[in-house]
Each structure stands twice: as structure tokens, then as C-alpha cells.
Amino acid sequence: MRANPRRFLSLSTIVAVVLFVASVISSSSLAVAAPSSRPASGLALAGTNRQANIFKILVVLENKVDGHTLPEKAREKIFTLGDAQIRLIASLCDRIVGAGDTAGANIAFLLVTALIIFS
């Protein structure tokens, strides 16, 4: 029984992408943020966008899990992520919703789960 070389290449590509994302996330956590100079109204708007992005992420994850409830630990983890990570995951969720059931949507979902797990 021979292994399919295309399937192996696809799997190795996915693993490479996940490892790359994990290394980028771990190295970016060492950066120190500068104080924000946004006005107070901008802070309120950022909080609203953050809540909308978190809601979007939760909805996509619950839809992709196929009827199973999202584990409480995953929910708690999402709320502990930084604003930049939330925006990145939310943009990937937009791609998941827009792409439907395609390879691109599956890769985006893999990246979302890797970002949540390794953050």
C-alpha cells in the first residue's frame, strides 16, 4: 500500500504553516506595546469592536464544531487574548464564513484553532 504523495505534501504544508504561525506568535509575545494616544471615544469603540469580534469567533467555532458545545476552556482562552490576536482570528473567521466548505476555509479554521491553542 503506497502513500499518496499529494496527500503527504498537503499534510506537510499544513504542518509547516501551523509551526510558522506558532513561532510568529511566540516571538511577538515578547514585544512591549507603547502607550496608546487614542482619545477616550476611540477606546470605547475599540471595546465594542473587540466584543463583536469575540462574538464572531464564538459563532464560527460553534458552527464548525457541528452542534457540540464549545468547551468552556476554549471560551475562557478567547477572552484572554490580546486585541491584535482577536482581530487576526476574527479576520480568519470572516474567510471561513465567506469560503464555505473549501480547502481555504479548512486551512483558516486550522489556523484559528492553532492561534487559540498556542496563544
Phi and psi in degrees as GROMACS dihedral restraints (atoms count N, CA, C in turn):
[ dihedral_restraints ]
;  ai    aj    ak    al  type     phi  dphi    fc
    3     4     5     6     1   -94.4    20    10
    4     5     6     7     1   143.8    20    10
    6     7     8     9     1   -78.7    20    10
    7     8     9    10     1   144.0    20    10
    9    10    11    12     1   -75.0    20    10
   10    11    12    13     1   117.9    20    10
   12    13    14    15     1   -63.7    20    10
   13    14    15    16     1   -32.5    20    10
   15    16    17    18     1   -67.8    20    10
   16    17    18    19     1   -39.6    20    10
   18    19    20    21     1   -66.4    20    10
   19    20    21    22     1   -41.0    20    10
   21    22    23    24     1   -62.7    20    10
   22    23    24    25     1   -42.5    20    10
   24    25    26    27     1   -63.1    20    10
   25    26    27    28     1   -42.1    20    10
   27    28    29    30     1   -63.9    20    10
   28    29    30    31     1   -45.0    20    10
   30    31    32    33     1   -65.1    20    10
   31    32    33    34     1   -41.9    20    10
   33    34    35    36     1   -67.4    20    10
   34    35    36    37     1   -33.5    20    10
   36    37    38    39     1   -65.2    20    10
   37    38    39    40     1   -42.9    20    10
   39    40    41    42     1   -63.9    20    10
   40    41    42    43     1   -43.6    20    10
   42    43    44    45     1   -63.2    20    10
   43    44    45    46     1   -40.9    20    10
   45    46    47    48     1   -63.0    20    10
   46    47    48    49     1   -41.5    20    10
   48    49    50    51     1   -64.7    20    10
   49    50    51    52     1   -43.4    20    10
   51    52    53    54     1   -63.5    20    10
   52    53    54    55     1   -43.5    20    10
   54    55    56    57     1   -64.3    20    10
   55    56    57    58     1   -38.4    20    10
   57    58    59    60     1   -62.9    20    10
   58    59    60    61     1   -46.7    20    10
   60    61    62    63     1   -62.2    20    10
   61    62    63    64     1   -40.8    20    10
   63    64    65    66     1   -63.7    20    10
   64    65    66    67     1   -38.9    20    10
   66    67    68    69     1   -70.4    20    10
   67    68    69    70     1   -35.7    20    10
   69    70    71    72     1   -66.5    20    10
   70    71    72    73     1   -42.0    20    10
   72    73    74    75     1   -66.2    20    10
   73    74    75    76     1   -43.3    20    10
   75    76    77    78     1   -67.6    20    10
   76    77    78    79     1   -34.4    20    10
   78    79    80    81     1   -77.6    20    10
   79    80    81    82     1   -28.6    20    10
   81    82    83    84     1   -77.0    20    10
   82    83    84    85     1   -17.4    20    10
   84    85    86    87     1   -73.4    20    10
   85    86    87    88     1   -11.0    20    10
   87    88    89    90     1   -83.6    20    10
   88    89    90    91     1   -12.8    20    10
   90    91    92    93     1   -72.4    20    10
   91    92    93    94     1   149.4    20    10
   93    94    95    96     1  -109.1    20    10
   94    95    96    97     1   129.9    20    10
   96    97    98    99     1   -82.6    20    10
   97    98    99   100     1   143.6    20    10
   99   100   101   102     1   -81.4    20    10
  100   101   102   103     1   154.9    20    10
  102   103   104   105     1   -60.8    20    10
  103   104   105   106     1   141.9    20    10
  105   106   107   108     1   -80.4    20    10
  106   107   108   109     1   140.6    20    10
  108   109   110   111     1  -110.3    20    10
  109   110   111   112     1    20.5    20    10
  111   112   113   114     1   -73.1    20    10
  112   113   114   115     1   147.9    20    10
  114   115   116   117     1   -69.8    20    10
  115   116   117   118     1   164.9    20    10
  117   118   119   120     1   -58.9    20    10
  118   119   120   121     1   -36.2    20    10
  120   121   122   123     1   -65.2    20    10
  121   122   123   124     1   -33.1    20    10
  123   124   125   126     1   -66.7    20    10
  124   125   126   127     1   -34.7    20    10
  126   127   128   129     1   -66.9    20    10
  127   128   129   130     1   -40.6    20    10
  129   130   131   132     1   -64.9    20    10
  130   131   132   133     1   -40.0    20    10
  132   133   134   135     1   -66.4    20    10
  133   134   135   136     1   -38.6    20    10
  135   136   137   138     1   -63.7    20    10
  136   137   138   139     1   -38.6    20    10
  138   139   140   141     1   -64.0    20    10
  139   140   141   142     1   -39.0    20    10
  141   142   143   144     1   -66.5    20    10
  142   143   144   145     1   -43.3    20    10
  144   145   146   147     1   -64.3    20    10
  145   146   147   148     1   -38.6    20    10
  147   148   149   150     1   -62.5    20    10
  148   149   150   151     1   -44.9    20    10
  150   151   152   153     1   -63.8    20    10
  151   152   153   154     1   -40.6    20    10
  153   154   155   156     1   -65.2    20    10
  154   155   156   157     1   -40.6    20    10
  156   157   158   159     1   -66.1    20    10
  157   158   159   160     1   -40.9    20    10
  159   160   161   162     1   -63.7    20    10
  160   161   162   163     1   -42.2    20    10
  162   163   164   165     1   -61.4    20    10
  163   164   165   166     1   -43.3    20    10
  165   166   167   168     1   -60.2    20    10
  166   167   168   169     1   -43.9    20    10
  168   169   170   171     1   -62.5    20    10
  169   170   171   172     1   -46.4    20    10
  171   172   173   174     1   -62.3    20    10
  172   173   174   175     1   -40.6    20    10
  174   175   176   177     1   -64.2    20    10
  175   176   177   178     1   -45.3    20    10
  177   178   179   180     1   -64.6    20    10
  178   179   180   181     1   -43.8    20    10
  180   181   182   183     1   -62.9    20    10
  181   182   183   184     1   -42.7    20    10
  183   184   185   186     1   -66.3    20    10
  184   185   186   187     1   -34.6    20    10
  186   187   188   189     1   -69.2    20    10
  187   188   189   190     1   -38.7    20    10
  189   190   191   192     1   -74.9    20    10
  190   191   192   193     1   -22.3    20    10
  192   193   194   195     1   -80.0    20    10
  193   194   195   196     1    -4.1    20    10
  195   196   197   198     1    59.8    20    10
  196   197   198   199     1    61.8    20    10
  198   199   200   201     1    86.5    20    10
  199   200   201   202     1   -16.9    20    10
  201   202   203   204     1   -77.3    20    10
  202   203   204   205     1   146.6    20    10
  204   205   206   207     1   -73.8    20    10
  205   206   207   208     1   143.5    20    10
  207   208   209   210     1   -69.3    20    10
  208   209   210   211     1   128.6    20    10
  210   211   212   213     1   -57.5    20    10
  211   212   213   214     1   143.6    20    10
  213   214   215   216     1   -60.9    20    10
  214   215   216   217     1   -33.0    20    10
  216   217   218   219     1   -64.5    20    10
  217   218   219   220     1   -37.7    20    10
  219   220   221   222     1   -67.3    20    10
  220   221   222   223     1   -40.7    20    10
  222   223   224   225     1   -60.6    20    10
  223   224   225   226     1   -46.3    20    10
  225   226   227   228     1   -62.6    20    10
  226   227   228   229     1   -38.3    20    10
  228   229   230   231     1   -63.6    20    10
  229   230   231   232     1   -40.8    20    10
  231   232   233   234     1   -61.6    20    10
  232   233   234   235     1   -39.6    20    10
  234   235   236   237     1   -70.8    20    10
  235   236   237   238     1   -17.4    20    10
  237   238   239   240     1   -91.6    20    10
  238   239   240   241     1    -7.2    20    10
  240   241   242   243     1   -72.7    20    10
  241   242   243   244     1   154.7    20    10
  243   244   245   246     1   -76.5    20    10
  244   245   246   247     1   168.2    20    10
  246   247   248   249     1   -60.9    20    10
  247   248   249   250     1   -42.0    20    10
  249   250   251   252     1   -64.7    20    10
  250   251   252   253     1   -40.8    20    10
  252   253   254   255     1   -67.2    20    10
  253   254   255   256     1   -39.0    20    10
  255   256   257   258     1   -62.7    20    10
  256   257   258   259     1   -43.8    20    10
  258   259   260   261     1   -62.8    20    10
  259   260   261   262     1   -41.3    20    10
  261   262   263   264     1   -64.0    20    10
  262   263   264   265     1   -46.7    20    10
  264   265   266   267     1   -66.2    20    10
  265   266   267   268     1   -38.7    20    10
  267   268   269   270     1   -64.7    20    10
  268   269   270   271     1   -38.1    20    10
  270   271   272   273     1   -68.1    20    10
  271   272   273   274     1   -35.5    20    10
  273   274   275   276     1   -65.6    20    10
  274   275   276   277     1   -36.4    20    10
  276   277   278   279     1   -65.4    20    10
  277   278   279   280     1   -35.5    20    10
  279   280   281   282     1   -60.2    20    10
  280   281   282   283     1   -41.2    20    10
  282   283   284   285     1   -66.1    20    10
  283   284   285   286     1   -37.3    20    10
  285   286   287   288     1   -62.9    20    10
  286   287   288   289     1   -46.1    20    10
  288   289   290   291     1   -66.3    20    10
  289   290   291   292     1   -42.5    20    10
  291   292   293   294     1   -71.8    20    10
  292   293   294   295     1   -29.8    20    10
  294   295   296   297     1   -88.4    20    10
  295   296   297   298     1   -15.8    20    10
  297   298   299   300     1    73.3    20    10
  298   299   300   301     1  -135.8    20    10
  300   301   302   303     1  -105.1    20    10
  301   302   303   304     1    68.5    20    10
  303   304   305   306     1  -119.0    20    10
  304   305   306   307     1   173.1    20    10
  306   307   308   309     1   -63.1    20    10
  307   308   309   310     1   -38.1    20    10
  309   310   311   312     1   -62.4    20    10
  310   311   312   313     1   -40.5    20    10
  312   313   314   315     1   -67.2    20    10
  313   314   315   316     1   -37.5    20    10
  315   316   317   318     1   -67.4    20    10
  316   317   318   319     1   -38.9    20    10
  318   319   320   321     1   -67.2    20    10
  319   320   321   322     1   -40.7    20    10
  321   322   323   324     1   -62.1    20    10
  322   323   324   325     1   -40.1    20    10
  324   325   326   327     1   -65.7    20    10
  325   326   327   328     1   -39.1    20    10
  327   328   329   330     1   -61.4    20    10
  328   329   330   331     1   -42.5    20    10
  330   331   332   333     1   -65.2    20    10
  331   332   333   334     1   -40.4    20    10
  333   334   335   336     1   -60.3    20    10
  334   335   336   337     1   -48.8    20    10
  336   337   338   339     1   -64.5    20    10
  337   338   339   340     1   -38.2    20    10
  339   340   341   342     1   -64.7    20    10
  340   341   342   343     1   -42.0    20    10
  342   343   344   345     1   -62.8    20    10
  343   344   345   346     1   -39.0    20    10
  345   346   347   348     1   -71.0    20    10
  346   347   348   349     1   -42.6    20    10
  348   349   350   351     1   -69.0    20    10
  349   350   351   352     1   -45.3    20    10
  351   352   353   354     1   -89.1    20    10
  352   353   354   355     1     0.3    20    10
